[in-house]
Amino acid sequence: MTNPGTPKYSYEDRETAKLRRSADSFRYSADMEHLAKLKRDRPEQYDQVNPISRISLGHYEIAKASAMQLGRNVSAPTDREV
């Protein structure tokens, strides 16, 4: 039996909330952008990067994609935005 005050969420609501949480965690990182470029341009060198950095890049790329999907700015901040 559910509590009458408990909101009922659909599958879509949970997915939307997950997308927003991921997008909210995105912070531009020049280091991660450099690592993404290395992955794209020199995969043989990227394969030598430590696993923690590669996992971090994966999380960064997911958060960035979520932010882009929600129409947020994912470019490098300008001097005025810092």
Contacts in CASP RR format, 6 or more apart in sequence:
PFRMAT RR
TARGET T0000
AUTHOR 0000-0000-0000
METHOD contacts of the structure
MODEL  1
MTNPGTPKYSYEDRETAKLRRSADSFRYSADMEHLAKLKRDRPEQYDQVN
PISRISLGHYEIAKASAMQLGRNVSAPTDREV
2 8 0 8 1.000
9 17 0 8 1.000
19 66 0 8 1.000
19 69 0 8 1.000
19 70 0 8 1.000
20 66 0 8 1.000
20 70 0 8 1.000
22 62 0 8 1.000
22 63 0 8 1.000
22 66 0 8 1.000
22 67 0 8 1.000
23 63 0 8 1.000
23 66 0 8 1.000
23 67 0 8 1.000
23 69 0 8 1.000
23 70 0 8 1.000
23 72 0 8 1.000
25 63 0 8 1.000
26 60 0 8 1.000
26 63 0 8 1.000
26 64 0 8 1.000
26 66 0 8 1.000
26 67 0 8 1.000
26 72 0 8 1.000
26 74 0 8 1.000
28 74 0 8 1.000
28 75 0 8 1.000
28 76 0 8 1.000
28 77 0 8 1.000
29 60 0 8 1.000
30 76 0 8 1.000
32 56 0 8 1.000
32 57 0 8 1.000
32 60 0 8 1.000
33 76 0 8 1.000
35 46 0 8 1.000
35 49 0 8 1.000
35 53 0 8 1.000
35 57 0 8 1.000
36 57 0 8 1.000
36 60 0 8 1.000
36 61 0 8 1.000
38 45 0 8 1.000
38 46 0 8 1.000
38 49 0 8 1.000
39 46 0 8 1.000
39 57 0 8 1.000
46 54 0 8 1.000
64 74 0 8 1.000
67 73 0 8 1.000
67 74 0 8 1.000
68 74 0 8 1.000
END
